[in-house]
Amino acid sequence: MEGWFSSIKRSPLATLLLAITYFMSGLVINLGQLVLWVGVRPFNKSLYRRLNYYLAYSLYSQLVFLAEWWSGCDVMVYIDREDFDKYYGKEHGYLIMNHAYDIDWLMGWVFCDRIRLLGNCKTYAKKVLQYIPTMGWAWKFGESVFLERNWEKDKEIISKQLKELVEYPSPIWLLLFAEGTRFSEHKHAASMKFAKERGLPLLKHHLVPRTRGFTSSIPHLKEKMGAIYDVQLAFKKDDKIEPSMSNLLIGKGVTAHLYIRRIPMDGVPTDEQEANQWLHELYQRKDQMQDSFYNTGDFFKENDLDRVEPFLLPRRKASLINWCVWFVVTLVPMSYWLACLLTSGSTVKFSIGAAIIASFFFLLYKIVGMTKISKASSYGSDAKRD
């Protein structure tokens, strides 16, 4: 039975059904967000944000479904249990995460779903992404921080947007990939050359963090954001399955190892030079952890950092139920309509049906392509990034 089901997951038909469900439901959700943006937000911003949480969750959790229920992924978390019980999901958090894999962000979403925070996940992103149907539009309606790669403009955007986000009525987590782009050997070589020229710390498994976005954000977060969360994610080097969206789509799951350390915001300097140094030191610590994990499968074995024992949080059924509802609501009528077009006997109708199916595949693989290393953001790649 397991082998039969696995072969079904690998079929183009299964991929098509996933794509139809995701994109059709996404457009419905985006429409709902637009209605709230126009009809509610101008009059009651707090109510808008509370309602939009559920719409955003309904879209984001479909990717969590793909990871957890479709492909069988899991996340081992390394967190101080006292901090976890007291703070996680109960305060605004500013996340600084390494950026080494196609799906590191998705494994973070799996964790956020398990602590019931997924609908309020925000991120810094390139401005162009806000124009992408479904996810890009959802991020826009969710008030993520979109940057233009022009520092004078981005400084104003960060200031304005963060003042908005810290006023959210319920806890949010704002994600910063301080490296600016995903790790690759080519980018690492260029980054280390940059570091040597400027006397910055040399890192083995990270790129030099780009500090301007971080240092300009801290003053706006100091009073309202509870803590910085240092997030380090890794997969074991000897894992047989590559952690990629393409593998998740065909039902091949992976196990992520996610370390998170809460750093109270009052311990983070606001002075630009001091905050710059603080971030570089944080990445030296992250590099020690990643090096130890790659060498031994243990974040702590080859360093003197405080050991935290891993544990598993249970999956929630909400993402599974959400996907099943959208499967019925969108896929059943859409499949019937496509079947009618393809079997109508009309060349025109058949061509329309084939074009629609091709469009679903195109959109799906376009989004998969965005997760690839070669498609990662290059924001801040100029020599003035520090």
Steps between C-alpha positions, in 0.01 A plus 500: 500500500780743596685437173181550298422827676858621454479436126175699488673795670772497238255515210443821297127464572557531875718806442227651284234442766720664764560797271132547418400487867771741608462763228121501481464521878775762507313726260182464707697585814665798329157626397383475859810690613434772243144542626628535857777739391252731329194453720639451851861619533433875444246499784632241747859392446501272803191310382650471151814341640307255715288387204789491255686267736257220412515564126881506506502183707270326253752564222827447689379180664455335160879501469524366853262223388736427211793469740335312786214293366593452134874439527532406869752764608573563865691756705719424800508817711778607736353760737536577868177353638449771759523772235282296267218469752520863606560698182461311172191610311418751774705804393617682190826346378773605257654190343854484360536176306773338294416457132658183363219287354215521252244427772647646817216755515240224462646298786473818705133523400445142615627603843292819500187301424567276798515801732191656332679800356506421128242755386706783649834414339653801324820541304730741318473436125587649163232741379445301179369205701187689606370476144504119489146356523404308816806512725637840396157660526441332837830643630396844376162481674682363805718814514838335450794734441570537126835654408608671177880445513543876530627576849361852530153373410533179700598687814170688487306184417650315799424787735139538384420128478650400834304770679189334357598142578583552867142623552349163402233386749642147519861370497687513169834353397702704250768306312831646386745302286794724587723334240272654238510200270520123528835333560690348208868422454538772237332763717699386802830550318399853398375573851824386665700712257287795609561411867879477459514838326315665790641307794171329582470154660541211256215249507499141371127441455347846474535809288602829658182643657378823343454721798325814379149355501560359848653812654230725355224269628607465864412855615142453374464163673666571833191601695235274346681183387555256786813325377729401217483130419827355374390220263738238363371228269693203365455166328744217554764466233436127457124538441410316179227745398591853395295764689327655200148600402520266201548201729217608728266519202561133420454394860863468613528630855796624703575568865618850589696590812394841628683681779339816638642724773304787650704819552314773695481818294636713784833319457537612137682832439330778302818686408573423135863399543429292810202329334719431197759329720230314691364347178845392380564331835163327479598355161831378636302308761260369235797385294641302793168323542463419130856372479447270796174370355646429157796318654321301770122533456495696829482880536706498822756218486787705358448826689447621855148635448228403744340172395126488438334161461271454197132418513208459261181703501188315383352575161176691492217368285394851402717507186364162389138602556557834327646330193219243484240779505671687218544173310122453495410865446744573216631178351175312449325769289821599322579139410148446370522812285840401360377149428205646308732719294740218419226251404268744321617400154564865419855589402459850643371377836766231516768762433358722776504212746855403407614861532346526849675182613828625355451827688462318831822309439677820395392688813596209724847458356549876495447504876720192544767679296482797737615274783813394312833643603557655159173693535566636848491869584812704436385795708791693640759330278690820429821585676322739738296227664663563840 
